[in-house]
Amino acid sequence: MQKKIIALAIAGLASTAAFAQSNVTIYGIADYGYSYRTDSTANGPRNGDRSAGQFNAGQAAGSRIGFKGVEDLGNGLKAVFLVEQGLNIDTTTGDVNANANNIAFVRQAYGGLTGGFGTVVGGRLYSPHFTLVSSLDPFGRGTVGTYANTYGGGLFDPTRVNNAVAYVSPSFGGFVVTAAYSNGALANDSVVSNAYNDTVYALLGRYTAGPVDVGVNYHYIAAGSTAGPTIAGLDTVKSVQNITIGGSFDAKVVKIAGWYSNNVQDNVTGVSDAKIDNWMIGATVPVGKFAIKASYNFSDGNRAAGGNAQQLAFGADYNLSKRTKLYTAYAKIDNDSSNGSTPLVRRAAVVGDAVNTGGTFQEGFQIGMNHSF
């Protein structure tokens, strides 16, 4: 049981099973399908674009190729590494998540040590918060059903952070602690001064045993002394704080999951702070080779955060094998007006997926295939 819990914690930190390997392994995902989106929120020159049908890669999960491995150093100590590159298999171009720093392996890349003391890794890592909420959502961080469509500003849910170090503790009866620090929430750390870095402090406590999986995460992001992070059109951010609590219970006939997240973006004097409370409740029902999924997301934002949004999503996976599945998903977003705003402001939540932003559309349907190798 303890080995299983530690493996889950490591997967939560960096989404890999490299630590169970005794050599270098090549792995990846090929994901491709068709999407139809409609009900545009655009008010500009593209206001007439009310629907779009597209063949796209990376809908349920970003297509990728990676290399991972472990070396036994003796006395229970092992060296671990992982490098992973995202791919657009429909255009053969680089992953759309590439940033201005031209990182070759834009998804994640790290090296570290693991042993009886736990695991320490450094590099470009998944954030503990992203790991928690994406693992609880029945749709994960993919398809038009993903929670991310209505969640809010990007730093409320940082996916990966650069220049990061993280520690994952051993399992204490199923309880594992992950602590992480990054000097590059948005880009690489500054070569000029620490004062220019966008730093991240994160702490996740998670208990996993049998059908129960619960976790509490806190992260604090301090903007650098330059313009700061840009969220919802603002370049005046001082800090972002997040507290998230969630969990799931697998009763075999149905798996119920949910979480609550409080986010506060502290802006400079004269700019209203952005506040968003997020709720998610979802269910997954296994029926033979099928997995029927549904979720409801509600995002309660103040005027500075753009108002409220809610999403209802349904979908299903059909497992052709352990590594290959067909999937379909449908989602509808309702962008409500913000509380007490005059004139009324409508939230701009859209039906994106694992790789594609979703444009300005509030309703989407997808069907596709996902193969892991």
Phi, psi and omega in degrees: 000318182297319178297323179294317181295317179297319178299320178295321180294317179294319178297324178294325180285315189228009174053055180204153175251026184302331188288349178265359185266157177245008178205184179279132181238136172263132181218173177174184178222137170241116185230129183206144179186189181244139177231145174232123181238146181211178179067072184283147176258003186294145178237008183256210182300336182266019183300334181282350181278086187270348180205159179207129174247128186218148166265123185222149170271160172070044181270309177277329177201145179297131176294144188199165169222140183213166178229132182218154181188175182211145176236128178282116182265358181091159180057033177080003181260136180225146172263138182231154176206160174202136170227136188218129181244131175280149182228145167257095188287348178273341179237351181062017175272177178291166180297140182292347180277001179300141182248182187294347181272002176055046176291128184292314180255087194282345182280296175201153179199130182199166171219157181181192181231146176223145181188200182296339180281347186121210182223135175236126178226157177218145179148218175260115192233154167294141178283149177301323180297312179301318180300316182295305187290323181290331180282338180272329178295129178303331180265000181060219177253042183215171185059176180289353180271359186296146178301331188298340182298325184246002191294317182125198186308150185302322181280355169289332181224067181296126182281301178230150177231144181272168175047050187248152169230146181214149177236131175243121184285163168296167178279132175249084182064031181102351180260127182231139179248133174241127176238136183220151177220141178220143173261007184216073179295327183248328184207199177285156179291153186289144174269358182268304185199149175300336182295344182263359183274148173263098190268148180236132174239124185223144178216125181232126171249128185222134178244124180228119179203124180058232183276357187258135175217110181228148181208154175230128182234142172229132170221146181232128180242120180257122181287149177289173185278002173277212183296336180088174180298154177253116178229128178053039176084001182264142172235030184236030184281132174265319181197163175227131176239141180223135170233124182230135174229133182198174180184177178214157176224122182260105179267016181073307180282339176201143175247119181257136180220154177192161174202160174233139182222131176249127183233133177228124176254110182274115182259169180293164180303134181097350177241126183298140176289143178265130181228132180222130169253128181243138174234144173220136170225134183212166181214144174232126183242113177281130178225095184063236178275357180268152168230108181272131187231148175208149177206155174229127179240134176231129181240114184257099183246148175281184185300318181296334179271358177097003177096196185261160173205147175221150183223135174244129185226144175226150179190178180203146171247143172238113185276108175286332176199187178291338184245353184230132179218152167262146181219155173214151181206148175224139179216146178229128180250138174245111178270103180276167176282155179286156185292124174068019183270142177220114000287170183296137177245133181255139178295148182253038177294141183226162182272080174273185176216205187297327184234325186266133187289335180093001177062237180241016189270145183253355181224135183210151177225141180219151171214137184192186179229140178233124179236128176255138179228000000 
